[in-house]
Amino acid sequence: MMRKQIYRVLITDLPQTNEFLVSEDYLADCIQQHQDSSNLTVIAHNGAIVMTVENEVISDCCNQQLKEKLETSLKDIEANIQLGTWEPLQLFKISQEVFFIETYFVYSENKEQAEKDFNDWTIFEPIEISLVV
C-alpha cells in the first residue's frame, strides 16, 4: 500500500511563522483556511519546496498535476462556501517521544484522520493527541 503524501506547511504572517502537517487530501482546505496569510510554503517530507502560495496565488509549484488538482479543489471549496456546506479543518496537537517530547500540529477533519496522517508521516507512535481550540 502506498503511503499518503504528508506535507509540512509554513504559514508566514509577519512577524511570526507557524508550521503544520497536512495530508495531500486536505491541502486545498488548508490553503483556503489560510487565504489571508501573506505567504504559505508547502514542503515535502524530503525537505524539498513543493510550492508557495502568496496572496491566494499558487506559484513555484514543482508538480503541475498537483497544482491543477489544487486549483480545481479550491474552486469546489469556494462553491461549497457559497452553499454553506464547507467545513474548515480542525487543528490537532500531537506529541511523540523519541529522545525527547516533540509536538506537531496537524490539520485534519477529525482526530482519527489526524492520527492516521501523522502515522503516515512518522514511524513513531503519538503519545497524546488533542484538539486545539
C-alpha positions, 0 to 999 in steps of 0.5 A: 500500500502506498503511503499518503503524501504528508506535507509540512506547511509554513504559514508566514504572517509577519512577524511570526511563522507557524508550521503544520502537517497536512495530508495531500487530501486536505491541502486545498482546505488548508490553503483556503483556511489560510487565504489571508496569510501573506505567504504559505510554503508547502514542503515535502517530507524530503525537505524539498519546496513543493510550492508557495502560495502568496496572496491566494496565488499558487506559484513555484509549484514543482508538480503541475498535476498537483497544482491543477488538482489544487486549483480545481479543489479550491474552486469546489471549496469556494462553491461549497462556501457559497452553499454553506456546506464547507467545513474548515479543518480542525487543528490537532496537537500531537506529541511523540517521544523519541529522545525527547517530547516533540509536538506537531500540529496537524490539520485534519477533519477529525482526530482519527484522520489526524492520527492516521496522517501523522502515522503516515508521516512518522514511524513513531507512535503519538503519545497524546493527541488533542484538539486545539481550540 
